[in-house]
């Protein structure tokens, strides 16, 4: 009887092993709460500074994201060991403004863009709903809530998904 019990125990463990998966390694990549901004050409050429004011839950927070040239992948190559990509400038600009305490609920974001002379190029408001971010995937925990706003070349605002 003991031999049968041992054999059944061993068999049940062996049958369970194919369902086991190694633990997932989670990196220490952070995901701050905030709003990303993409400004399309030709408007981007006139913009040197951005200011984002997010208001929700009775409080407002202002961020001044540094702007950098926007890129897009134009070619991608892969071989047996690695992949590579070529980036091309789009003529647009991008930035990310940290907004501590950003809720996962609708917030009103005022987008104010200024030119090199300090004059206002655009001043508009859009309501967006930030979502949780998962920089390592859903099995590694949630980062800060984030929203994304795109400014079209003619100044229209839209929430990016």
C-alpha positions in Angstrom: 0.0 0.0 0.0 2.9 2.4 0.8 4.4 1.8 -2.6 1.1 2.8 -4.3 0.8 5.9 -2.2 4.4 6.9 -3.1 3.8 6.2 -6.8 0.6 8.3 -6.8 2.3 11.2 -5.0 5.2 11.2 -7.4 2.8 10.9 -10.4 0.7 13.8 -9.2 3.8 16.0 -8.7 5.1 15.2 -12.1 1.7 16.0 -13.7 1.7 19.4 -12.0 5.2 20.3 -13.1 4.3 21.2 -16.7 2.0 23.9 -15.4 4.7 25.5 -13.3 6.4 28.5 -14.7 9.5 30.3 -13.4 8.9 33.4 -11.4 8.8 36.6 -13.5 11.7 39.0 -12.9 10.5 42.5 -12.4 12.9 45.3 -13.1 13.1 48.5 -11.1 11.8 50.6 -13.9 9.6 53.4 -12.5 6.5 54.9 -13.9 5.8 58.3 -12.5 2.3 59.9 -12.4 2.0 62.5 -15.1 0.9 63.7 -18.5 2.8 63.1 -21.8 2.5 65.7 -24.5 3.1 65.3 -28.2 3.0 68.4 -30.5 2.7 67.8 -34.2 4.3 69.9 -37.0 4.0 72.6 -38.2 2.8 74.0 -34.8 5.8 72.4 -33.0 8.3 74.6 -34.9 6.8 77.7 -33.1 6.9 76.1 -29.6 9.8 76.4 -27.2 8.1 75.8 -23.8 5.1 73.9 -22.5 3.1 74.2 -19.3 0.5 71.6 -18.2 -1.9 72.3 -15.4 -3.9 69.3 -14.2 -7.0 69.9 -12.0 -9.0 67.2 -10.4 -10.4 66.3 -7.0 -10.3 69.9 -5.8 -6.6 70.6 -6.5 -4.4 71.6 -9.4 -0.7 70.8 -10.2 1.4 72.6 -12.8 4.2 70.9 -14.6 6.6 72.3 -17.2 7.8 69.4 -19.3 11.1 69.8 -21.1 10.4 69.4 -24.8 12.6 67.3 -27.2 12.4 66.5 -30.9 9.9 63.7 -31.7 11.1 60.6 -33.6 9.6 57.7 -35.3 11.0 54.3 -36.5 11.6 54.4 -40.2 13.4 51.0 -40.7 13.8 48.0 -38.5 16.2 45.1 -39.1 16.7 41.8 -37.3 19.2 39.0 -37.5 19.6 35.8 -35.4 21.1 37.7 -32.5 19.6 41.2 -32.4 17.4 43.8 -33.8 18.0 47.4 -34.8 16.0 50.4 -35.8 16.6 53.7 -37.5 14.8 56.8 -36.1 13.9 59.8 -38.1 12.8 63.2 -36.7 9.2 64.0 -37.4 9.3 67.7 -37.0 7.2 67.4 -33.8 8.1 67.7 -30.1 7.4 65.6 -27.1 7.6 66.0 -23.3 6.4 64.5 -20.1 5.2 66.5 -17.1 5.3 64.8 -13.6 2.0 65.3 -11.8 2.3 63.8 -8.3 -1.1 62.6 -7.0 -2.7 62.3 -10.4 -5.9 60.3 -9.9 -7.3 57.6 -12.1 -10.4 59.8 -12.7 -11.2 62.6 -15.1 -9.0 65.6 -14.8 -9.0 68.9 -16.7 -5.6 69.6 -18.2 -4.8 73.1 -19.5 -2.1 73.0 -22.2 -0.2 76.3 -22.6 2.4 76.5 -25.2 4.8 79.4 -25.6 7.1 80.6 -28.4 10.8 81.7 -28.1 9.6 85.3 -27.6 7.6 84.2 -24.5 4.3 84.8 -26.2 1.5 82.3 -26.0 1.2 80.1 -29.0 -1.7 77.9 -27.7 -3.8 77.9 -24.5 -6.5 75.2 -24.5 -8.1 72.8 -22.0 -9.0 69.1 -22.4 -10.5 66.6 -20.0 -8.6 63.3 -19.8 -8.8 60.2 -17.7 -5.4 58.9 -16.6 -4.8 55.2 -16.5 -2.5 53.0 -14.4 0.8 52.2 -16.1 2.5 48.9 -16.1 6.2 49.4 -17.3 7.0 45.7 -16.6 3.7 44.2 -17.5 0.6 43.5 -15.3 2.4 40.8 -13.3 4.9 43.3 -11.8 2.7 45.9 -10.2 1.2 49.2 -11.3 3.1 52.4 -11.7 1.7 55.9 -11.5 -1.4 56.9 -13.4 -0.6 58.6 -16.8 -2.5 60.4 -19.5 -1.3 61.4 -23.0 -2.3 64.5 -24.9 -1.6 65.2 -28.6 -1.7 68.7 -30.1 -2.4 68.6 -33.8 -0.5 70.8 -36.3 -3.4 73.2 -36.3 -3.7 73.4 -32.5 -6.5 70.9 -31.8 -6.2 68.8 -28.6 -7.0 65.1 -28.3 -6.4 62.4 -25.7 -4.1 59.8 -27.0 -4.7 56.2 -26.0 
